[in-house]
């Protein structure tokens, strides 16, 4: 079973495991990755944290000790020097190199917390990701990227201090994210990095995962079509752009545009008109080849 297939199977579980999803994502770049071995590494890290938290009462001290063990004892930190390297989004590499993005370090907190029966969930704030630690004594935000702990009530001011501008959070932004939402955020991080590097093959691999999460999202089909066009894969480009037109209720643009020029002129914005021109080029290339 491929890593993409394992990702799809895990999505169907009643409670998807976020670190398992992250490891299947990592498989796209590391095809020899051993998921069981990586999960065992997380077990070992959790054992170290468990010993450090032993006998600590619930409350801020335990939350602060958790984040300190992660940073000082285990050596995890944010990768500020190479923030936009794709390896920062692959959990197996983060576990080996001990550096990563905020979302991956927060995922590490969540994975360890689940193994220790601690209430730690992911919090996807605008521009930053943290983990929420909660026990009988209160609720705190764990920021493993900056090695800091903040009160949940101070989330807006804490983020404002990080970004050096006012940040206002809505009530829904204070809700934890699901495993699938976390996976989607990891994937969009990778999509942006690979696209900026013009690594179209890896961008396409990422889009395959994203389409399992939102198969009816037209923008993803359009992007796949245009990327296949960039690498001269005319059949795949045609297929994905036809799917895009269909999802946009523009079926005739893909399957009858040559006989419906009035419809084309009436319905197309400039960007859509450019897209149709690209599609016509693709169809012309397909005719020449076939």
C-alpha positions as CSV (number, residue, x, y, z in Angstrom):
1,X,0.0,0.0,0.0
2,X,1.4,3.4,-1.0
3,X,1.8,6.2,1.5
4,X,-1.0,8.1,-0.3
5,X,-3.3,5.1,0.1
6,X,-2.4,4.8,3.8
7,X,-3.3,8.5,4.1
8,X,-6.7,7.9,2.6
9,X,-7.3,4.9,4.8
10,X,-6.4,6.9,8.0
11,X,-8.8,9.7,6.9
12,X,-11.7,7.2,7.1
13,X,-11.0,6.3,10.7
14,X,-13.4,7.7,13.3
15,X,-10.5,9.4,15.1
16,X,-7.6,10.0,12.6
17,X,-4.2,9.9,14.2
18,X,-2.5,13.2,13.4
19,X,1.1,12.0,13.6
20,X,0.3,9.0,11.5
21,X,-1.2,11.3,8.9
22,X,1.9,13.4,9.1
23,X,4.2,10.4,8.5
24,X,2.2,9.2,5.5
25,X,2.7,12.8,4.1
26,X,6.4,12.4,4.7
27,X,6.4,9.3,2.7
28,X,5.9,11.3,-0.5
29,X,9.5,12.6,-0.1
30,X,11.0,9.7,1.8
31,X,9.7,6.5,0.2
32,X,11.7,4.1,2.4
33,X,10.3,5.7,5.6
34,X,9.3,3.1,8.3
35,X,6.2,4.4,10.0
36,X,6.4,1.9,12.9
37,X,10.0,2.9,13.6
38,X,9.0,6.6,13.7
39,X,6.1,5.9,16.0
40,X,8.5,4.0,18.3
41,X,10.7,7.1,18.4
42,X,7.7,9.1,19.6
43,X,7.1,6.4,22.3
44,X,10.7,6.9,23.5
45,X,10.5,10.7,23.6
46,X,7.2,10.4,25.6
47,X,9.0,8.2,28.1
48,X,11.6,10.9,28.7
49,X,8.9,13.5,29.2
50,X,7.0,11.2,31.6
51,X,10.0,10.9,33.8
52,X,10.5,14.6,33.9
53,X,6.9,15.3,34.8
54,X,6.7,12.7,37.5
55,X,5.2,14.0,40.7
56,X,4.7,17.5,39.3
57,X,1.2,18.7,40.3
58,X,-1.2,20.0,37.6
59,X,-0.8,23.6,36.6
60,X,1.6,26.0,35.0
61,X,4.7,24.4,36.4
62,X,3.9,21.1,34.7
63,X,3.1,22.9,31.4
64,X,6.3,24.9,31.6
65,X,8.3,21.8,32.4
66,X,6.8,20.0,29.4
67,X,8.1,22.6,27.0
68,X,11.5,22.9,28.8
69,X,12.1,19.1,28.5
70,X,11.2,19.3,24.8
71,X,13.7,22.1,24.2
72,X,16.5,21.7,26.7
73,X,16.5,17.9,27.4
74,X,15.5,16.6,24.0
75,X,16.9,19.5,21.9
76,X,13.9,20.4,19.8
77,X,13.7,24.0,18.5
78,X,12.3,26.1,15.7
79,X,14.2,26.1,12.4
80,X,14.7,29.9,12.0
81,X,17.7,29.7,9.8
82,X,16.0,27.5,7.1
83,X,12.4,28.2,7.8
84,X,11.2,27.5,4.3
85,X,13.0,24.2,3.7
86,X,10.5,21.4,3.0
87,X,12.1,19.1,5.5
88,X,10.7,21.3,8.3
89,X,7.2,19.8,7.4
90,X,8.3,16.2,7.4
91,X,7.8,14.6,10.8
92,X,10.5,11.9,10.3
93,X,13.1,14.6,9.6
94,X,11.9,16.8,12.5
95,X,12.4,13.8,14.8
96,X,15.9,13.2,13.5
97,X,17.2,16.8,13.2
98,X,15.2,18.2,16.1
99,X,14.2,21.3,14.2
100,X,11.0,22.2,12.4
101,X,8.1,24.5,11.8
102,X,5.7,25.6,14.6
103,X,3.0,23.2,13.4
104,X,5.4,20.2,13.4
105,X,6.8,21.0,16.9
106,X,3.2,21.4,18.2
107,X,2.3,18.1,16.6
108,X,5.1,16.6,18.6
109,X,3.6,18.0,21.7
110,X,0.3,16.5,20.8
111,X,1.8,13.1,20.1
112,X,3.7,13.0,23.3
113,X,0.7,14.3,25.3
114,X,-1.6,11.6,23.9
115,X,0.9,8.9,25.0
116,X,0.9,10.3,28.5
117,X,-2.8,10.9,28.7
118,X,-2.3,14.6,28.8
119,X,-4.9,17.0,27.2
120,X,-2.8,18.6,24.5
121,X,-4.5,19.7,21.2
122,X,-3.4,21.8,18.2
123,X,-4.3,25.5,17.8
124,X,-4.1,26.9,14.3
125,X,-3.8,30.6,14.8
126,X,-3.3,33.0,11.9
127,X,0.3,32.8,10.9
128,X,1.4,30.6,13.8
129,X,0.6,27.2,15.2
130,X,0.7,26.3,18.9
131,X,-0.5,23.5,21.2
132,X,-3.1,23.9,24.0
133,X,-2.3,22.2,27.3
134,X,-5.2,21.8,29.7
135,X,-5.5,20.2,33.2
136,X,-7.5,20.6,36.4
137,X,-5.6,23.8,37.3
138,X,-6.0,25.7,34.0
139,X,-5.3,26.1,30.3
140,X,-2.1,27.2,28.7
141,X,-0.6,27.6,25.2
142,X,2.6,25.7,24.5
143,X,4.8,27.4,21.9
144,X,7.6,24.9,21.2
145,X,9.0,27.1,18.3
146,X,9.8,29.9,20.7
147,X,10.1,27.7,23.8
148,X,7.5,29.7,25.7
149,X,4.2,29.1,27.6
150,X,1.3,31.6,27.6
151,X,-2.1,31.7,29.2
152,X,-4.9,31.0,26.7
153,X,-6.6,34.2,27.8
154,X,-3.5,36.1,26.6
155,X,-3.4,34.5,23.2
156,X,-4.1,37.8,21.3
157,X,-1.4,39.8,23.2
158,X,1.1,36.9,22.9
159,X,0.7,36.7,19.1
160,X,0.8,40.5,18.9
161,X,4.2,40.4,20.7
162,X,5.5,37.8,18.2
163,X,4.3,39.6,15.1
164,X,4.9,43.1,16.5
165,X,1.4,44.2,15.4
166,X,-2.1,44.0,16.9
167,X,-3.7,40.6,16.5
168,X,-7.3,40.1,17.3
169,X,-8.7,36.5,17.6
170,X,-12.3,35.5,17.0
171,X,-13.9,32.9,19.3
172,X,-13.6,30.2,16.6
173,X,-9.8,30.8,16.4
174,X,-9.6,29.6,20.0
175,X,-11.0,26.2,19.0
176,X,-8.6,23.2,18.6
177,X,-8.1,21.9,15.0
178,X,-8.9,18.4,13.9
179,X,-6.4,16.0,12.7
180,X,-7.5,16.5,9.1
181,X,-7.3,20.3,9.3
182,X,-3.8,19.9,10.8
183,X,-2.8,17.6,7.9
184,X,-4.2,20.1,5.4
185,X,-2.2,22.9,6.9
186,X,1.0,20.8,6.7
187,X,0.2,20.1,3.0
188,X,-0.4,23.7,2.1
189,X,2.9,24.6,3.7
190,X,4.6,22.1,1.5
191,X,2.6,23.1,-1.6
192,X,3.8,26.7,-1.1
193,X,7.4,25.7,-0.6
194,X,7.6,23.4,-3.6
195,X,5.7,25.9,-5.8
196,X,8.1,28.7,-4.9
197,X,11.0,26.4,-5.8
198,X,9.3,25.5,-9.1
199,X,9.4,21.8,-8.1
200,X,6.3,20.9,-10.0
201,X,6.6,17.1,-9.5
202,X,6.5,17.4,-5.7
203,X,3.8,20.1,-5.9
204,X,1.7,17.6,-7.9
205,X,2.4,14.9,-5.2
206,X,1.2,17.3,-2.5
207,X,-2.0,18.1,-4.5
208,X,-2.8,14.4,-4.7
209,X,-3.0,14.4,-0.9
210,X,-5.0,17.7,-0.7
211,X,-7.5,16.3,-3.2
212,X,-8.2,13.4,-0.8
213,X,-9.2,16.0,1.8
214,X,-11.3,18.2,-0.5
215,X,-12.0,16.3,-3.7
216,X,-14.5,18.9,-4.9
217,X,-12.2,21.9,-4.6
218,X,-12.0,23.4,-8.1
219,X,-8.9,25.4,-7.4
220,X,-6.9,22.2,-6.8
221,X,-8.0,20.6,-10.1
222,X,-7.1,23.9,-11.9
223,X,-3.7,24.0,-10.3
224,X,-3.0,20.3,-11.2
225,X,-4.0,20.9,-14.7
226,X,-1.8,23.9,-15.1
227,X,1.2,22.1,-13.5
228,X,0.8,19.2,-15.9
229,X,0.7,21.8,-18.7
230,X,4.0,23.2,-17.4
231,X,5.7,19.7,-17.7
232,X,4.0,19.0,-21.1
233,X,1.8,16.2,-19.8
234,X,-1.1,17.0,-22.2
235,X,-3.4,14.2,-21.3
236,X,-3.2,14.8,-17.5
237,X,-3.5,18.6,-18.1
238,X,-6.6,18.1,-20.2
239,X,-8.2,15.7,-17.7
240,X,-7.7,18.0,-14.7
241,X,-8.8,21.2,-16.4
242,X,-11.9,19.4,-17.7
243,X,-12.7,18.4,-14.1
244,X,-12.1,22.0,-13.0
245,X,-14.6,23.4,-15.6
246,X,-17.1,20.7,-14.6
247,X,-16.9,21.7,-10.9
248,X,-17.3,25.3,-11.9
249,X,-20.5,24.5,-13.8
250,X,-18.8,25.4,-17.0
251,X,-19.1,22.0,-18.6
252,X,-19.6,23.4,-22.1
253,X,-16.4,25.3,-22.0
254,X,-14.4,22.1,-21.8
255,X,-16.5,19.9,-24.0
256,X,-18.0,22.3,-26.5
257,X,-16.2,25.6,-26.5
258,X,-15.5,25.5,-30.2
259,X,-19.2,25.5,-31.0
260,X,-20.2,27.8,-28.2
261,X,-18.1,31.0,-28.7
262,X,-21.0,33.2,-27.7
263,X,-21.2,31.4,-24.3
264,X,-17.4,31.7,-23.9
265,X,-17.4,35.4,-24.6
266,X,-20.4,36.0,-22.3
267,X,-19.2,34.1,-19.3
268,X,-15.4,34.5,-19.2
269,X,-13.5,36.9,-17.0
270,X,-10.0,37.8,-18.2
271,X,-8.4,35.2,-16.0
272,X,-10.9,32.5,-17.1
273,X,-10.4,33.5,-20.7
274,X,-6.6,33.0,-20.3
275,X,-7.3,29.6,-18.8
276,X,-9.5,28.7,-21.7
277,X,-6.7,29.7,-24.1
278,X,-4.3,27.4,-22.3
279,X,-6.9,24.6,-22.4
280,X,-7.2,25.1,-26.2
281,X,-3.4,24.9,-26.6
282,X,-3.5,21.7,-24.6
283,X,-6.2,20.2,-26.8
284,X,-4.3,21.2,-29.9
285,X,-1.2,19.4,-28.6
286,X,-3.3,16.3,-27.8
287,X,-4.7,16.3,-31.3
288,X,-1.2,16.5,-32.8
289,X,0.1,13.6,-30.7
290,X,-2.9,11.4,-31.2
